[in-house]
Amino acid sequence: MTTFSVVATPIGNLEDITLRALSVLRVADLVLCEDTRVTRKLLDRHDIHVKTMSYHARSKLSRTEEIIGILRDSKTEDSTIEQSRDSNPHAGNKDRETSSFRADMNSVGKCIGRVENIALVSDAGTPGISDPGSELVGRIRSELKTEIENGQLKIEAIPGPSALAAALSIAGVPCADFTFLGFLPHKKGRQTLFREIAESDRTMIFYESPHRIMKTLEAMKEGTIEILKDLKIEQLNGGATKQSDDSAIEQANGSKSRKKITVCRELTKIFEEVVSGTADEVLYYFTLHPDKVRGEFVVIVSVK
């Protein structure tokens, strides 16, 4: 049986890896990585020497087919070897040796030989959470459904670090019911999404890069202001009295004050930091400390 393991790796501190994850990586015939250089640092630290192949957002279309092909070939080899063993019980080892390498070293997929264990990792955290790993697993489940159902292929989770879970664990915000948005869109639908975040009573969580965090905080601040303006216009268009209009604005301002922004940065690293307050307060903090606008950010918007 071939095993496809989805392995969580450290989000910062390289010591944050499970014993099971290390065991799985050590026996892997192939490790699929976002960036082979990043993964190699982790593997070298734990004296793990395995073949690696890149799999990221820019390569996923071509690499997905190659990976599925490798998994299919492993099934074909399994069938061929079993048939050979049935006819000649001494032929198994020879067949294994003959099929151990398929082509030149220019293609990892062609030179790994018989595959029994493939591991999927990301640069940091759990694969499939805001990275193309989810698409790969989906394609494997769709195109190799028969193999999975017949027990020839197993997809397993090797759980561990996740920036999402780590941030929630130290933020001190309501998290029994939350929505995770991943990385926000760069342009289309961005403002609409900020409005939804500002209006929601549910805890909202998303990832942001250091290049966009200040614009994001500014947009969240402006998004709340726009809600107040819209409420006033709606009240006036509806023919409401000045008293009811003021009441609506006061209620909206109360909703604004109940919103808490929590920004977690450099999680598990030496300079790990959690900054919380209103959008104005958090924006002001990072404006005063531009040296801290670095690393990956987890932003949590909750009700106080």
C-alpha positions as CSV (number, residue, x, y, z in Angstrom):
1,M,0.0,0.0,0.0
2,T,1.2,3.5,-0.8
3,T,0.8,6.2,1.9
4,F,0.4,9.9,1.2
5,S,1.1,11.8,4.4
6,V,0.1,15.4,5.0
7,V,2.7,16.5,7.5
8,A,2.6,19.6,9.6
9,T,5.9,21.4,10.1
10,P,7.1,24.2,12.4
11,I,5.7,27.7,11.9
12,G,8.9,29.3,13.3
13,N,10.7,27.4,16.0
14,L,12.2,24.3,14.4
15,E,11.8,22.3,17.6
16,D,8.0,22.4,17.2
17,I,7.8,19.1,15.2
18,T,6.2,15.9,16.4
19,L,8.1,12.6,16.8
20,R,5.6,11.0,14.4
21,A,6.3,13.7,11.8
22,L,10.0,13.0,12.0
23,S,9.4,9.3,11.7
24,V,7.2,9.8,8.6
25,L,9.7,12.1,6.9
26,R,12.6,9.6,7.6
27,V,10.9,6.8,5.7
28,A,9.5,9.0,2.9
29,D,10.5,8.1,-0.7
30,L,9.7,11.6,-1.7
31,V,8.9,14.8,0.2
32,L,6.8,17.5,-1.7
33,C,7.7,21.0,-0.5
34,E,6.7,24.6,-1.2
35,D,10.4,25.6,-1.2
36,T,12.9,22.8,-1.2
37,R,15.5,25.1,0.4
38,V,13.3,25.8,3.4
39,T,12.4,22.2,3.9
40,R,16.0,21.1,3.5
41,K,16.9,23.3,6.6
42,L,14.4,21.3,8.7
43,L,15.5,18.0,7.3
44,D,19.2,18.7,7.8
45,R,18.6,19.8,11.4
46,H,17.1,16.3,12.1
47,D,19.6,14.5,9.9
48,I,17.0,13.3,7.5
49,H,18.2,12.5,4.0
50,V,15.3,12.0,1.5
51,K,14.5,13.2,-2.0
52,T,12.5,16.4,-2.3
53,M,10.4,18.0,-5.1
54,S,8.8,21.4,-5.2
55,Y,5.1,21.8,-5.2
56,H,3.8,25.4,-4.9
57,A,1.2,27.8,-6.3
58,R,3.1,28.5,-9.5
59,S,3.9,24.8,-10.3
60,K,0.8,23.1,-9.2
61,L,-0.8,22.6,-12.6
62,S,2.1,20.7,-14.1
63,R,3.3,19.0,-10.9
64,T,-0.1,17.7,-9.9
65,E,-0.2,15.5,-13.0
66,E,3.3,14.3,-12.3
67,I,2.5,13.4,-8.7
68,I,-0.7,11.6,-9.6
69,G,1.4,9.8,-12.3
70,I,3.9,8.7,-9.7
71,L,1.2,7.3,-7.5
72,R,-0.4,5.5,-10.4
73,D,2.9,4.0,-11.4
74,S,3.4,2.7,-7.9
75,K,0.2,0.9,-8.2
76,T,1.2,-0.6,-11.5
77,E,4.5,-1.8,-10.0
78,D,2.7,-3.3,-7.1
79,S,0.5,-5.3,-9.4
80,T,3.5,-6.4,-11.7
81,I,5.6,-7.5,-8.7
82,E,2.8,-9.5,-7.1
83,Q,2.1,-11.3,-10.4
84,S,5.8,-12.1,-10.8
85,R,6.0,-13.5,-7.3
86,D,3.0,-15.7,-8.0
87,S,4.8,-17.3,-11.0
88,N,8.3,-17.2,-9.5
89,P,8.7,-16.8,-5.7
90,H,12.4,-15.9,-6.2
91,A,11.8,-13.1,-8.7
92,G,10.6,-10.5,-6.2
93,N,14.0,-9.0,-5.3
94,K,15.2,-8.9,-8.9
95,D,12.1,-7.1,-10.0
96,R,12.5,-4.5,-7.3
97,E,16.1,-3.9,-8.3
98,T,15.2,-3.6,-12.0
99,S,12.5,-1.0,-11.3
100,S,14.3,1.0,-8.7
101,F,15.3,3.8,-11.0
102,R,13.4,4.9,-14.1
103,A,15.2,7.6,-15.9
104,D,17.8,10.3,-15.5
105,M,18.3,12.6,-12.4
106,N,16.7,15.6,-14.1
107,S,13.3,14.5,-13.0
108,V,12.7,13.5,-9.4
109,G,9.4,11.9,-10.4
110,K,11.2,9.6,-12.8
111,C,14.2,8.6,-10.7
112,I,12.6,7.7,-7.3
113,G,11.8,4.2,-8.3
114,R,9.1,2.3,-6.5
115,V,7.1,4.7,-4.2
116,E,5.6,3.5,-1.0
117,N,5.6,6.7,1.0
118,I,5.1,10.3,-0.1
119,A,5.0,13.2,2.4
120,L,3.5,16.7,1.7
121,V,4.8,19.6,3.7
122,S,4.5,23.4,3.5
123,D,7.1,26.0,4.4
124,A,5.4,26.4,7.7
125,G,2.4,24.9,9.4
126,T,-0.2,22.5,8.2
127,P,-0.4,21.8,4.4
128,G,-3.8,22.6,2.9
129,I,-4.4,25.7,5.1
130,S,-4.1,28.6,2.7
131,D,-1.7,26.8,0.3
132,P,-2.1,24.7,-2.8
133,G,-1.8,21.4,-0.9
134,S,-5.6,21.2,-0.5
135,E,-6.0,21.2,-4.3
136,L,-3.5,18.4,-4.6
137,V,-5.2,16.2,-2.0
138,G,-8.6,16.9,-3.7
139,R,-7.3,15.8,-7.1
140,I,-5.7,12.7,-5.6
141,R,-9.0,11.8,-3.9
142,S,-10.9,12.4,-7.1
143,E,-8.6,10.7,-9.6
144,L,-7.4,7.8,-7.4
145,K,-10.7,7.1,-5.7
146,T,-10.7,3.5,-6.7
147,E,-7.2,2.9,-5.3
148,I,-8.2,4.5,-2.1
149,E,-11.4,2.5,-1.8
150,N,-9.5,-0.7,-2.5
151,G,-6.9,0.0,0.2
152,Q,-4.0,0.5,-2.3
153,L,-3.6,4.1,-1.4
154,K,-4.0,5.8,2.0
155,I,-4.1,9.5,2.7
156,E,-3.2,10.3,6.3
157,A,-2.9,13.4,8.5
158,I,0.2,14.0,10.6
159,P,-1.1,16.9,12.7
160,G,1.0,19.5,14.4
161,P,1.7,23.3,14.2
162,S,-0.8,25.7,12.8
163,A,-0.6,29.5,12.9
164,L,-4.4,29.6,13.1
165,A,-4.6,27.4,16.2
166,A,-1.5,29.0,17.8
167,A,-2.9,32.5,17.5
168,L,-6.3,31.6,18.9
169,S,-4.7,29.8,21.9
170,I,-3.0,33.0,23.1
171,A,-5.3,35.7,21.9
172,G,-7.9,35.3,24.7
173,V,-10.9,35.9,22.4
174,P,-14.2,34.0,21.9
175,C,-13.4,31.1,19.5
176,A,-16.2,28.6,20.0
177,D,-17.6,30.0,16.7
178,F,-15.2,31.6,14.2
179,T,-14.6,32.0,10.5
180,F,-11.2,31.6,9.0
181,L,-10.6,33.6,5.8
182,G,-7.1,32.6,4.9
183,F,-5.2,35.3,3.0
184,L,-7.5,38.1,1.9
185,P,-7.9,39.0,-1.8
186,H,-5.5,41.7,-3.0
187,K,-8.1,43.7,-4.9
188,K,-11.5,42.2,-6.0
189,G,-14.0,42.0,-3.2
190,R,-11.5,43.3,-0.6
191,Q,-13.5,46.3,0.6
192,T,-16.7,44.2,0.7
193,L,-15.0,41.7,2.8
194,F,-13.7,44.3,5.3
195,R,-17.3,45.5,5.7
196,E,-18.5,42.0,6.4
197,I,-15.7,41.6,9.0
198,A,-16.7,44.9,10.7
199,E,-20.4,43.9,10.8
200,S,-20.0,40.3,11.9
201,D,-20.7,39.2,15.4
202,R,-18.6,36.1,14.8
203,T,-14.8,36.0,15.4
204,M,-13.1,36.4,12.1
205,I,-9.5,35.3,11.5
206,F,-7.2,35.8,8.5
207,Y,-3.5,35.8,7.5
208,E,-1.7,38.9,6.3
209,S,1.8,39.7,5.0
210,P,4.1,42.5,6.3
211,H,3.7,44.3,3.0
212,R,-0.1,44.7,3.4
213,I,-0.7,44.7,7.2
214,M,-0.8,48.5,7.5
215,K,-3.2,48.9,4.5
216,T,-5.3,46.2,6.0
217,L,-5.6,48.0,9.4
218,E,-6.3,51.3,7.7
219,A,-9.1,49.6,5.6
220,M,-10.6,48.1,8.7
221,K,-10.6,51.5,10.4
222,E,-12.2,53.1,7.3
223,G,-14.7,50.2,7.0
224,T,-16.2,50.9,10.4
225,I,-16.5,54.6,9.5
226,E,-18.3,53.8,6.3
227,I,-20.8,51.6,8.2
228,L,-21.6,54.6,10.4
229,K,-22.1,56.8,7.4
230,D,-24.4,54.3,5.7
231,L,-26.5,53.9,8.8
232,K,-27.0,57.6,9.0
233,I,-28.0,57.8,5.3
234,E,-30.4,54.9,5.6
235,Q,-32.1,56.5,8.6
236,L,-32.4,59.9,6.8
237,N,-33.7,58.3,3.6
238,G,-36.3,56.4,5.6
239,G,-37.7,59.7,7.0
240,A,-36.5,59.0,10.5
241,T,-36.5,61.7,13.1
242,K,-33.4,63.3,14.4
243,Q,-33.7,61.5,17.7
244,S,-34.0,58.0,16.1
245,D,-31.1,58.9,13.7
246,D,-28.9,59.9,16.6
247,S,-29.9,56.7,18.4
248,A,-28.8,54.6,15.4
249,I,-25.5,56.3,15.2
250,E,-25.0,55.9,18.9
251,Q,-25.8,52.2,18.6
252,A,-23.3,51.8,15.6
253,N,-20.6,53.6,17.6
254,G,-21.3,51.1,20.5
255,S,-20.8,48.3,18.0
256,K,-17.6,49.8,16.8
257,S,-16.3,50.0,20.4
258,R,-17.1,46.4,21.0
259,K,-14.8,45.3,18.1
260,K,-11.4,44.1,19.2
261,I,-8.5,43.6,16.8
262,T,-5.8,41.2,17.8
263,V,-2.6,40.9,15.8
264,C,-0.2,38.0,16.4
265,R,3.2,38.2,14.8
266,E,6.4,36.1,14.8
267,L,4.5,33.2,16.4
268,T,6.8,30.7,18.2
269,K,9.9,32.8,17.5
270,I,12.0,34.9,19.8
271,F,10.1,38.1,19.1
272,E,6.6,36.6,19.3
273,E,4.1,39.4,20.0
274,V,0.4,39.9,20.5
275,V,-1.0,43.4,20.0
276,S,-4.7,44.1,20.6
277,G,-7.1,47.0,20.8
278,T,-9.4,48.9,18.4
279,A,-8.4,49.2,14.7
280,D,-7.2,52.8,15.5
281,E,-5.1,51.7,18.4
282,V,-3.4,48.8,16.7
283,L,-2.7,50.9,13.6
284,Y,-1.2,53.6,15.8
285,Y,1.0,51.0,17.6
286,F,2.5,49.7,14.3
287,T,2.9,53.3,13.0
288,L,5.0,54.1,16.0
289,H,7.0,50.9,15.7
290,P,7.7,50.3,11.9
291,D,10.5,48.0,12.8
292,K,7.8,45.5,14.0
293,V,6.1,45.4,10.7
294,R,7.8,42.2,9.7
295,G,7.1,38.5,9.7
296,E,3.8,36.8,9.0
297,F,0.7,38.2,10.8
298,V,-2.5,36.5,12.1
299,V,-5.3,39.0,12.5
300,I,-8.3,38.2,14.7
301,V,-11.4,40.4,14.8
302,S,-13.7,39.7,17.7
303,V,-16.3,41.1,19.9
304,K,-15.0,42.3,23.2
